[in-house]
Amino acid sequence: MFRNKSRFYVISLLLLASLVSAGLHAEKAITAKGDETKLISISSLKIVSLAPHLTEWAFSLGLGDNLVGVSDYSDFPEKAKTIRRVADFQGADIAAIVALEPDLVLAWDGGNKPQDIQKLTSMGIAVFTSKVEEVEDIARELNKLGKLTGTSERATALTGWFIEELNDLKTTYASAQPTQVFYYSWTSPLMSIGPNAWPNKLLNVCGAQTVFHDSPVDYPQVSLKDVLMRQPQALVAASKNTHQDLEVFWDTHRHFLDAPLLVVNPDVTSRFSLRLLNELKSLCEGIN
């Protein structure tokens, strides 16, 4: 029984992709419920998003009105705040999702629980699972979603611009000697980032790297002494606090560390959304 449901899910997802793409002018897509398939209008597609960045992707592709359920912290654009919450840090509310009868669920490989994704697929629900490890992957995965939902033209335009701007930043700030940066989110405990952490990949775009590039873990806890001894060339706080409030922590150490303090919006830098570019531009300008 499980194998039959899994096979049916795969077939449904493939049909969804092919019929949405091929039938754009007819505005038809396929949905799967139980052991039946049927054609529906694309405007009637019901989508559930299990991560904030996936919610943003849907809106970017013009599918905001198709969202019937989203995860906690789906707060951009403003309209996303009005959509029913069906997932949080504890996992997806499977019963609530099933009750919404979605035609497609957007899931995050690495952020959502594998057992939740498996449960949904085993029930015959089409699930688009994306994984982002590098900044360029945002464009690749968004194009996949565009192809699946019949919005390829819009996705191509958005991702083309994204990659072009990203490459321009890399070219502008390419450096043989990376700027050493102390990147942190909070001070109690004082946490930083290792070489493979997502924020360090953002720093790399700016010709910089974490001052803890030798860390064996992605998010090491460090001491203030460690930071001062390494003498970073810039401090970057991923925080919603004001620059003035954040500077208080460093005030008594300014005689030993004069690195400028930059502040980035964690709701942007921690998400794989198209909004990342503007924040990256500001970050690169500040570091350099």
C-alpha positions as CSV (number, residue, x, y, z in Angstrom):
1,M,0.0,0.0,0.0
2,F,2.8,2.4,0.9
3,R,4.6,1.7,-2.3
4,N,1.5,2.3,-4.4
5,K,0.9,5.7,-2.6
6,S,4.6,6.7,-3.2
7,R,4.4,5.8,-6.8
8,F,1.1,7.7,-7.2
9,Y,2.7,10.8,-5.6
10,V,5.6,10.7,-8.0
11,I,3.3,10.3,-11.0
12,S,1.1,13.2,-9.7
13,L,4.0,15.5,-9.3
14,L,5.3,14.8,-12.8
15,L,1.9,15.3,-14.3
16,L,1.5,18.5,-12.4
17,A,4.7,19.8,-13.9
18,S,4.0,18.7,-17.5
19,L,0.3,19.8,-17.6
20,V,0.9,23.1,-15.9
21,S,3.7,23.9,-18.3
22,A,2.0,22.6,-21.4
23,G,-1.5,24.0,-20.6
24,L,-0.7,27.5,-19.7
25,H,-3.0,29.0,-22.3
26,A,-5.8,26.7,-21.2
27,E,-5.0,27.7,-17.6
28,K,-5.2,24.1,-16.5
29,A,-3.2,22.1,-14.0
30,I,-3.6,18.7,-12.5
31,T,-4.3,17.8,-8.9
32,A,-4.4,14.4,-7.2
33,K,-6.7,13.3,-4.5
34,G,-6.8,9.7,-3.3
35,D,-6.7,7.5,-6.4
36,E,-8.1,10.2,-8.8
37,T,-6.7,12.9,-10.9
38,K,-8.5,15.8,-12.4
39,L,-7.9,19.1,-14.2
40,I,-8.4,22.4,-12.5
41,S,-7.7,26.0,-13.4
42,I,-4.2,27.2,-12.4
43,S,-5.9,30.1,-10.5
44,S,-7.6,27.5,-8.3
45,L,-4.4,25.7,-7.3
46,K,-4.1,25.5,-3.6
47,I,-0.6,25.7,-2.2
48,V,0.8,25.2,1.3
49,S,4.2,26.5,2.2
50,L,6.2,25.0,5.1
51,A,9.0,27.7,5.3
52,P,9.1,31.5,5.2
53,H,11.4,31.7,2.1
54,L,9.1,29.3,0.2
55,T,6.2,31.6,1.0
56,E,8.2,34.5,-0.5
57,W,9.0,32.4,-3.5
58,A,5.3,31.8,-4.1
59,F,4.5,35.5,-3.9
60,S,7.5,36.3,-6.2
61,L,6.0,34.0,-8.8
62,G,2.6,35.6,-8.5
63,L,1.1,32.7,-6.6
64,G,0.4,34.5,-3.3
65,D,-3.4,34.2,-3.8
66,N,-2.9,30.4,-4.2
67,L,-1.5,30.0,-0.7
68,V,-3.9,28.5,1.7
69,G,-1.5,27.7,4.5
70,V,2.0,28.8,5.5
71,S,4.6,28.4,8.2
72,D,5.2,30.6,11.2
73,Y,7.4,33.7,10.5
74,S,5.9,33.9,7.0
75,D,5.7,37.7,7.3
76,F,6.7,39.0,3.9
77,P,5.0,40.4,2.0
78,E,2.5,41.9,4.4
79,K,-0.3,39.8,2.9
80,A,1.5,36.6,4.0
81,K,0.7,37.5,7.6
82,T,-3.0,36.9,7.0
83,I,-2.7,33.3,5.8
84,R,-3.4,30.4,8.1
85,R,-0.4,29.0,10.0
86,V,0.1,25.2,9.5
87,A,3.7,24.7,10.6
88,D,6.2,25.9,13.2
89,F,9.6,25.0,14.7
90,Q,8.0,21.8,16.1
91,G,6.9,20.6,12.7
92,A,4.0,20.6,10.3
93,D,0.4,20.2,11.4
94,I,-0.4,17.3,9.2
95,A,-4.1,17.2,10.1
96,A,-4.5,21.0,9.3
97,I,-2.7,20.6,6.0
98,V,-4.8,17.7,4.9
99,A,-8.0,19.5,5.8
100,L,-7.0,22.4,3.5
101,E,-6.8,19.8,0.6
102,P,-3.7,21.4,-1.0
103,D,-2.7,20.5,-4.6
104,L,0.9,21.2,-3.8
105,V,3.0,21.5,-0.6
106,L,6.3,23.4,-0.7
107,A,8.9,21.9,1.7
108,W,12.4,22.8,2.7
109,D,15.0,20.0,2.7
110,G,17.1,20.8,5.7
111,G,14.5,22.9,7.5
112,N,11.3,20.8,7.7
113,K,11.2,17.4,9.4
114,P,11.8,14.5,7.0
115,Q,9.1,12.5,8.7
116,D,6.6,15.3,8.0
117,I,7.5,15.4,4.3
118,Q,7.4,11.6,4.1
119,K,4.0,11.6,5.8
120,L,2.5,14.0,3.3
121,T,3.9,12.2,0.3
122,S,2.7,8.8,1.5
123,M,-0.8,10.3,1.6
124,G,-0.6,11.0,-2.1
125,I,0.0,14.8,-1.7
126,A,2.3,16.4,-4.2
127,V,5.3,17.9,-2.4
128,F,7.9,20.1,-4.0
129,T,11.1,19.8,-1.9
130,S,13.9,22.3,-2.3
131,K,17.4,22.4,-0.9
132,V,19.6,25.5,-0.9
133,E,23.3,25.2,0.0
134,E,24.9,27.9,-2.1
135,V,23.5,31.4,-2.9
136,E,23.2,30.4,-6.6
137,D,20.9,27.6,-5.6
138,I,18.1,30.1,-4.9
139,A,17.9,30.8,-8.6
140,R,18.0,27.1,-9.5
141,E,15.3,26.1,-7.1
142,L,13.1,29.0,-7.9
143,N,13.3,28.0,-11.6
144,K,12.2,24.5,-10.7
145,L,9.2,25.8,-8.8
146,G,8.4,28.1,-11.8
147,K,8.4,25.1,-14.1
148,L,6.2,23.1,-11.8
149,T,3.6,25.8,-11.4
150,G,3.5,27.2,-14.9
151,T,5.3,30.4,-14.0
152,S,8.6,29.7,-15.8
153,E,8.7,33.0,-17.7
154,R,8.4,35.0,-14.5
155,A,10.9,32.7,-12.7
156,T,13.4,33.0,-15.5
157,A,13.2,36.8,-15.5
158,L,13.6,37.0,-11.7
159,T,16.5,34.5,-11.5
160,G,18.3,36.0,-14.4
161,W,18.4,39.3,-12.7
162,F,19.4,37.6,-9.4
163,I,22.3,35.8,-10.9
164,E,23.5,38.8,-12.8
165,E,23.5,41.0,-9.7
166,L,25.1,38.3,-7.6
167,N,27.9,37.8,-10.1
168,D,28.5,41.6,-10.3
169,L,29.0,41.6,-6.5
170,K,31.4,38.7,-6.6
171,T,33.4,40.4,-9.4
172,T,33.4,43.8,-7.6
173,Y,34.6,42.4,-4.3
174,A,36.8,39.5,-5.4
175,S,40.0,39.5,-3.2
176,A,43.0,37.3,-2.8
177,Q,43.1,38.3,0.9
178,P,39.6,38.0,2.4
179,T,38.5,40.6,4.9
180,Q,38.3,39.0,8.4
181,V,34.8,39.4,9.9
182,F,33.2,38.6,13.2
183,Y,29.6,37.7,12.4
184,Y,27.2,37.1,15.3
185,S,23.6,37.0,16.2
186,W,23.6,37.5,20.0
187,T,26.1,38.0,22.8
188,S,24.8,35.7,25.5
189,P,26.2,33.3,24.7
190,L,28.5,34.8,22.2
191,M,28.1,32.8,19.0
192,S,29.8,33.0,15.7
193,I,29.9,31.1,12.4
194,G,32.3,28.6,10.9
195,P,33.4,28.3,7.2
196,N,30.4,26.2,6.1
197,A,27.7,28.2,7.7
198,W,25.2,30.1,5.5
199,P,26.2,33.6,6.7
200,N,29.9,32.9,5.7
201,K,28.8,32.1,2.2
202,L,27.2,35.6,2.1
203,L,30.5,37.0,3.4
204,N,32.4,35.2,0.7
205,V,30.3,37.1,-1.9
206,C,31.7,40.3,-0.4
207,G,35.3,39.1,-0.5
208,A,35.3,38.3,3.2
209,Q,35.2,35.4,5.5
210,T,34.4,34.6,9.1
211,V,37.3,35.3,11.5
212,F,36.6,31.7,12.9
213,H,37.3,30.1,9.5
214,D,39.1,27.3,11.3
215,S,36.1,26.3,13.3
216,P,35.1,22.6,12.9
217,V,31.4,23.4,13.6
218,D,29.1,25.8,11.7
219,Y,28.0,27.8,14.7
220,P,30.7,27.8,17.4
221,Q,30.3,29.4,20.8
222,V,33.3,31.7,21.3
223,S,34.7,33.9,24.1
224,L,35.1,37.7,23.8
225,K,38.8,37.1,24.4
226,D,38.9,34.9,21.3
227,V,37.3,37.7,19.2
228,L,39.6,40.4,20.5
229,M,42.7,38.2,20.0
230,R,41.7,37.6,16.3
231,Q,41.3,41.3,15.6
232,P,38.5,41.1,13.0
233,Q,38.4,43.9,10.5
234,A,34.7,44.3,10.7
235,L,31.9,43.2,13.1
236,V,28.6,42.1,11.7
237,A,25.5,41.7,13.9
238,A,22.5,39.9,12.5
239,S,20.0,41.6,14.8
240,K,16.9,43.7,15.0
241,N,18.4,45.9,17.7
242,T,19.6,49.3,16.9
243,H,23.2,50.1,16.1
244,Q,23.4,52.2,19.2
245,D,22.2,49.4,21.5
246,L,24.5,46.9,19.9
247,E,27.5,49.2,20.2
248,V,27.2,49.2,24.0
249,F,28.6,45.6,24.1
250,W,31.8,46.8,22.4
251,D,32.2,50.2,23.9
252,T,34.6,49.1,26.7
253,H,36.8,47.3,24.3
254,R,37.2,50.0,21.7
255,H,40.7,50.8,22.9
256,F,41.7,47.3,21.7
257,L,39.3,46.7,18.8
258,D,38.3,49.5,16.4
259,A,36.6,47.4,13.7
260,P,33.4,49.0,12.4
261,L,30.0,47.5,13.5
262,L,27.6,46.7,10.8
263,V,24.0,45.5,11.3
264,V,22.0,43.2,9.0
265,N,18.4,42.1,9.1
266,P,18.3,38.4,10.2
267,D,14.9,38.0,8.6
268,V,16.6,38.6,5.3
269,T,20.1,37.1,5.7
270,S,18.8,33.9,7.1
271,R,16.2,33.3,4.3
272,F,16.8,32.1,0.8
273,S,14.7,34.8,-0.8
274,L,15.3,37.3,-3.6
275,R,15.3,40.1,-1.0
276,L,18.8,38.8,-0.1
277,L,20.5,40.8,-2.9
278,N,19.7,44.2,-1.4
279,E,20.9,43.2,2.0
280,L,24.0,41.7,0.4
281,K,24.8,44.9,-1.4
282,S,24.6,46.9,1.9
283,L,26.7,44.3,3.6
284,C,29.4,44.3,1.0
285,E,29.6,48.1,0.9
286,G,29.9,48.2,4.7
287,I,32.6,45.6,4.9
288,N,34.6,47.2,2.1
